[in-house]
Amino acid sequence: MPDVQRGSIVAAWALGLYGLLEIVPGCIHFLLPDGGAGVIAGLDLTHNRHTVIGTVAWMGSLQIAHGIGLMAIAWRYRELVPLFLGLALLERVLISLAAWVTKPNPVGHHPPGHYGSLILVPVLAAVLALSLRARTRNADGP
């Protein structure tokens, strides 16, 4: 007799990939001399350079830890996948709103993450919906 499990294995893999994609910019923000604030984001670093670079590095450290946590959830704690996909969706919606609506850059420049957030919002919404579906598992296997 089949039993019912929550979600899709594709959703877990998507969360793991999202975690990996969080680690990459985290390493950029943490490891580049200016954290990418000047060379990627195009910020003027003539005033408060150390504060801006320190803040960007701090954000990078959070992204690295967050990405590792998301990968652990995708790999080992699958019952939490829908929750963390929902949180990732909320994160990307808020980033998109801030970047494009409530706090846009006055010179109009947007770093790659702003465009990525616009792409990730519908992708994460679709994967979240997939993760909330019940799936049937045979007694013979997964």
C-alpha positions as CSV (number, residue, x, y, z in Angstrom):
1,M,0.0,0.0,0.0
2,P,1.5,3.4,-0.9
3,D,2.0,6.0,1.7
4,V,2.0,9.8,1.2
5,Q,5.1,12.0,1.6
6,R,5.1,15.8,1.4
7,G,6.7,17.5,-1.5
8,S,8.9,16.7,-4.4
9,I,12.5,15.6,-4.5
10,V,13.0,18.3,-7.2
11,A,12.1,20.9,-4.6
12,A,14.8,19.6,-2.2
13,W,17.3,19.7,-5.0
14,A,16.2,23.2,-5.9
15,L,16.7,24.4,-2.3
16,G,20.2,22.8,-2.3
17,L,21.0,24.6,-5.5
18,Y,19.7,27.9,-4.1
19,G,21.9,27.3,-1.1
20,L,24.9,26.9,-3.3
21,L,23.9,30.1,-5.2
22,E,23.9,31.9,-1.9
23,I,27.4,30.8,-1.0
24,V,28.9,32.1,-4.3
25,P,28.0,35.8,-3.8
26,G,28.7,35.4,-0.1
27,C,32.3,34.4,-0.9
28,I,32.5,37.3,-3.3
29,H,31.3,39.8,-0.6
30,F,33.6,38.3,2.0
31,L,36.7,37.6,0.0
32,L,37.1,40.5,-2.6
33,P,39.1,43.4,-1.3
34,D,36.1,45.8,-1.7
35,G,33.5,43.0,-1.2
36,G,32.3,43.8,-4.7
37,A,30.8,47.1,-3.5
38,G,32.8,49.1,-5.9
39,V,33.8,46.8,-8.7
40,I,30.4,45.0,-9.0
41,A,27.8,47.2,-7.4
42,G,29.3,50.4,-8.5
43,L,29.1,52.1,-5.2
44,D,31.1,55.3,-4.5
45,L,33.6,54.3,-1.8
46,T,35.2,57.7,-1.3
47,H,33.2,58.3,1.9
48,N,32.9,55.7,4.6
49,R,34.9,53.1,2.6
50,H,35.7,50.9,5.6
51,T,32.1,50.9,6.9
52,V,30.7,50.0,3.5
53,I,33.3,47.2,2.9
54,G,32.8,45.9,6.5
55,T,29.0,45.8,6.0
56,V,29.3,44.0,2.7
57,A,31.7,41.5,4.2
58,W,29.3,40.9,7.1
59,M,26.5,40.3,4.7
60,G,28.8,37.9,2.8
61,S,29.4,35.9,6.0
62,L,25.7,35.6,6.6
63,Q,25.2,34.4,3.0
64,I,27.8,31.7,3.3
65,A,26.3,30.4,6.6
66,H,22.8,30.7,5.2
67,G,23.7,28.8,2.0
68,I,25.4,26.0,4.0
69,G,22.3,25.7,6.2
70,L,20.0,25.5,3.1
71,M,22.1,22.8,1.6
72,A,22.0,20.8,4.9
73,I,18.2,21.1,5.0
74,A,17.9,20.0,1.3
75,W,20.2,17.0,2.0
76,R,19.2,15.9,5.5
77,Y,16.1,17.7,6.9
78,R,13.7,17.4,4.0
79,E,10.6,18.1,6.0
80,L,11.8,21.7,6.4
81,V,12.2,22.2,2.6
82,P,8.8,24.0,2.1
83,L,9.4,26.3,5.1
84,F,12.8,27.4,3.8
85,L,11.6,27.7,0.2
86,G,8.9,30.0,1.6
87,L,11.5,32.0,3.5
88,A,13.8,32.2,0.4
89,L,10.8,33.5,-1.6
90,L,10.0,36.1,1.0
91,E,13.7,37.1,1.0
92,R,13.8,37.6,-2.8
93,V,10.5,39.5,-2.8
94,L,11.8,41.9,-0.2
95,I,15.1,42.3,-2.0
96,S,13.2,43.0,-5.3
97,L,10.9,45.5,-3.6
98,A,13.8,47.4,-2.0
99,A,16.0,47.3,-5.1
100,W,13.4,48.4,-7.6
101,V,10.6,50.1,-5.7
102,T,11.2,51.4,-2.2
103,K,15.0,52.1,-2.2
104,P,16.3,52.1,-5.7
105,N,19.8,53.4,-6.5
106,P,19.5,57.0,-7.4
107,V,22.0,56.6,-10.3
108,G,20.0,53.7,-11.7
109,H,22.8,51.1,-11.5
110,H,21.7,47.6,-10.3
111,P,24.2,44.8,-9.3
112,P,23.6,41.3,-10.7
113,G,21.8,40.2,-7.6
114,H,18.9,42.6,-8.2
115,Y,18.3,41.1,-11.6
116,G,18.7,37.6,-10.2
117,S,16.1,38.3,-7.5
118,L,13.5,39.2,-10.2
119,I,14.2,35.9,-11.9
120,L,14.2,33.9,-8.6
121,V,10.8,35.2,-7.4
122,P,8.6,33.2,-9.9
123,V,11.1,30.2,-9.9
124,L,10.9,30.0,-6.1
125,A,7.1,30.4,-6.1
126,A,6.8,27.5,-8.5
127,V,9.2,25.2,-6.6
128,L,7.5,26.1,-3.3
129,A,4.1,25.0,-4.8
130,L,5.8,21.8,-6.0
131,S,7.2,21.2,-2.5
132,L,3.7,21.4,-1.0
133,R,2.2,18.8,-3.2
134,A,1.7,15.3,-1.6
135,R,3.5,12.5,-3.5
136,T,2.9,8.8,-3.4
137,R,5.6,6.4,-2.5
138,N,5.4,2.7,-3.2
139,A,6.4,0.2,-0.5
140,D,9.1,-1.0,-2.9
141,G,11.1,2.2,-3.0
142,P,11.3,6.0,-2.8
